């Protein structure tokens, strides 16, 4: 557990199935960036994308961000247009 009470680690069922994958496939969880090193990371992302497209579980009310949304967020985060302290990958 971390300081916020979140479980950090990998949890599997008795037959070796990934509990994280099962939750993501059911639309009950989202994939966090920290899962990048997980051996089933690609499967997690694919399951999340499928649920997002089908609007399953936590994705029921999901709306794709638009270019306008991105520009508004950028302006809010950088009102002077100063990007010197940001990193983009």
N, C-alpha and C positions, 0 to 999 in steps of 0.2 A: 504494500500500500504506500502511496505517496502522501505528502502532507495534506492534500485535499481529500483523502480517503478513497482515492481511485485505485483500482486493482492494476498493478503493473506486472505483466508476465504473460505466459501462455497457459491456457486452460484447455484440457482435452477431456472428452468423454471416456468412459471405460474402454470403449472399442477404438480409441485413438482419433476420433473426429475432433476438429477444431471447434470449440465453443464460439469463438469469435466469428468464424465463417458462418456457422449456423445462425447466429444473431443477425449478421449482415444480410444473409440470404432471406431472412424473414422480414427484413425492413425494420428491425428493432434496434439497429446500431449503425453508426457511421464509421468510416475508416479514418483514423487519425494519422497525421503525418509521421508519427513515431513508429507506425507499423511498417515503415519502409524496409526494415531489416528482417521482417517476418518471412519465413520460407514460403508462405502462401499469400504473399502480398498481392501478386497479380490476380489470384482468385478472389481476394477480398475486394479489389477494385472493380473487377468484372461483376461481382454480385451486387455491389453498391450501385453501379451504373444501371444494371437491370432493374433494380428496385426504384431507382430515380426515374427511369423511363416509364415504368409501369405505375409510378406514384403509389408505392407500397409502404405501409407503416409510417416511419418518420418523414417520408418523402411525399405524403399525401397532398400537402399544400405547396410543394416546391415549385418555384418559378425560376426558369433559366434567367441568369443575369443578362442584361442587354449592354450594348456599348454605352448607351446613355447612363446606365447605372454605374458602370465602371468610371466614366468621366466625372460623375457627380461625387463618387467616393474619393476619387483622386483629388478633386478640388477641395473637398472637406478636409482631407488629411494633409494637404499641402496648399494652404490658401495663398501663399506667395509664389507657388510654383517652384519652391526650392526642393530639389530632389537629392541634394548632396548627402543627406544622412540616411538614404534608403538604399536597399540592395534589391535588385531585380534579377531573377534567374530564369 
